[in-house]
Amino acid sequence: MEKKMVIVGAGIAGLSTGYYARLNGFDTLILEAQTTPGGLCAAWTRKGYTFDISMHLVTNSRRGPFRQMWEELGVVGERDFHYHDAMYTIEGKDNRLVMWTDSEKLYQALVSISPEDAALSKEFVDLFCGPDMMGAASLKAPELFGPLDYLRMMPALLPIVRLFRRYGKTSLQEFAARFRSPFLREAIRMSVDTPGWPMPRFPMPVLGGFARSAVTDSGVPIGGSNKAVRGIAERYERLGGAVRCRSRVVDLIIEGDRVTGVRLEDGSELSADTVVWAADGHRLIFDLLEGKYVNDEIRTMYSEWIPVKPLVQVLFGVARDMSAEPARLAFELEKPIEIAGEHHRWLSVVTHAFDRTTAPKGKTALEVWFPTSYEYWKTLAANRKGYKEEKQRIADESIAALEQRWPGFASQVEVVDVATPTTYVRYTGNWQGSPDGWYVTVENAAKRTMLRSLPGLEGLYTVGQWTAPYTGTVMAAMSGRQLIEILCRKERRPFLACAKGAAAR
């Protein structure tokens, strides 16, 4: 008899869990609070423009250790991808740097800006474009590793060990501060710590091979997040799995420190042999369970780790072909834009002109990102008039800034939409409106295993972005795969990773 598994949340972690669970004989039901699956992998359309706030990159979509998983889930192999040739373009008032993935082009660009920083630039390029940190990654759950697994990984691990010995206590921000050129100090930091995606104390070793793992081997799915997520959901449902939308879980049913089911908003209850929580971690641990099932590890995560800063995203549809413009651009403003008391001197822009499905012919969908304070927006949202006026002000000032960079832009704007941290909370329930879980920092980078369960509580498992530092879509999906692999090992049966029944390696 199949064991009943209820999965809470139909984001990529929940769908991945459901897919691998069905392959391995579990009777599954995914409960989703919203009207469609997807969670943070979300997109919407306004007047012919599609705004996609997720899957700006699918790690290892071209090649690498995670491609096998994306093939199993149907994310790659069934759709086209676009691959950028540069990580970012940074434009100051007097200098411009393209963060090329080609090491020689990048080095020459850096030296042309600051010859006196040549040696440091060479060190940066060797790391940024060097051996890929992802080379030692594995789809297999670390808890299941044996001596042979470590032996096979040794050739890939040795370069990483050397990187940690050299840079283990150094952050990218500290390294960037060593440049003599003021512009390069900021530009090197922005290789990861971009104005629209700040990354405090980013570990220098993790930058190893970043150009390859984050750009060259990682593409943007044409058609966006919705298509990719729908594809996983369809595969899952073809296996007999079910997704029930508009089904918000408000409590867990616990009998003798064992979760035996869930209670829904409409008062109905569902029993289960296993409950997998693929939704917000803070709500589960501190709201539903009132902090009863925690240990030092969990306390550290929620008291010392830093949630990825929430965003104000200003989304534009413009009657302008921007296919010749950088896909990712940060440029210095003549006049800073103030949001929640913070002055933003750089504007971070993501254009989607490379994906013709996002806008009518000859037109472009683009985004502007501002990291911000959740508490500010939570308070402001209580005043609907003030909330709308503030969103409009930010949109207007963003248009004025973009007009400076691209004359004529203001008159070409056809659609404006603004998403704030409270938008994220409303649609996904994410703690503090964070779009991506925890930052990876020097302090937590060495954590090897995900938070799979809570101490003292049986029958409940956790997957998704709150289980490890900086999960993103790839780690969220892998958390579901690894959990089912662990459960199969626990029940002493082979783990299957594809519909044909071939055992996963």
C-alpha angles and dihedrals in degrees: 000000000000116000114241115241123184115197118198111212131028099219120120092283093051094045092048090050091049094048096051091040091056091047088055099048105265120142100232140190123180116205117204126185095206130067095257138026119258111082108193090358089086139146135168137189130233121181093333096318120111117208113201117188097183145048094041082157133014106211113235095000089143101036140330139088095305098050091087090060093048089052091050090051092044094240092124126035093041101060142038124258133203119220121203121218093210134045097214143338116226119195120190125180092268106016140047127199128186112202095220121192087219105091097212093048091048094048093049090048091053095046092048088059097043119009090179089064094053096116093048090044090054090051091051094047092048089056099037094047097028135093111342116249087210089066091087095046119115135193090219117097110255090226088066097049118124132189092275091054091055091045092054091049096048097095090053094041098054096070089047092050088053090050092052092047090054102037105013096121096034125095125209088243091057091048092049091052089066093070115104093212110083089210094053091048088063097035095052090048089051092058083089107351094065123176091250095042110035115194113193116212094352108194111251094217091059088062087071108124090351092147090059103038096040100039120003095048096029123071141183114250111239106235092032138238098322094062093046094048093043088053092057091046091051092050090050093049092047086060089057098264121139134217116199112196127197087038110126116188111220101174146006123240108231126187117181095339091312125111109229100170149325137269119222131214092255090059096254121132132215123198122215141175088220133018119199116198109212095162135080113331098206092054091051098046103035105024108033096029095031093224093293096129107051139116136189092280093056092043089053092049094053099036104037108021116084121235114228105267114258120244144225103216117195109198123199137190109198133183091232132103105233097170091119092054126091113276089221120030137169117188132179116249127228088218122025119237114231120217125169090347094307122116113221110206095175128053118216113208130185116191124195100197090122088068107066091190092070098066142016116274113292092013134097141217114210141168136216117203129206121179108221149165119282094203091055092055094041089057094042093050089066087069102058094188093050091044093055093044092052092050090050092049092052091048091049093049091047090053090050090051092048089049088059090054096039112025111218093029095116094058091048097056110116102165133027125184128170126203119192134184089269088056088059092048092048095052103031107017090229115171111260089353091283112169097203117023118241130002115242106236139171087265100054103025094101095061105121106182132053125238098260101165143006123253115258095010122102128197095032128100132177131218135168140053099331094060099076141006115293100345101175118176096305097054092040090055092044092051089064093047093049094047092056090046089054093048090050090052089048090055092043097240131123118269114236119204103180138042093247088068097245111153115245117247 
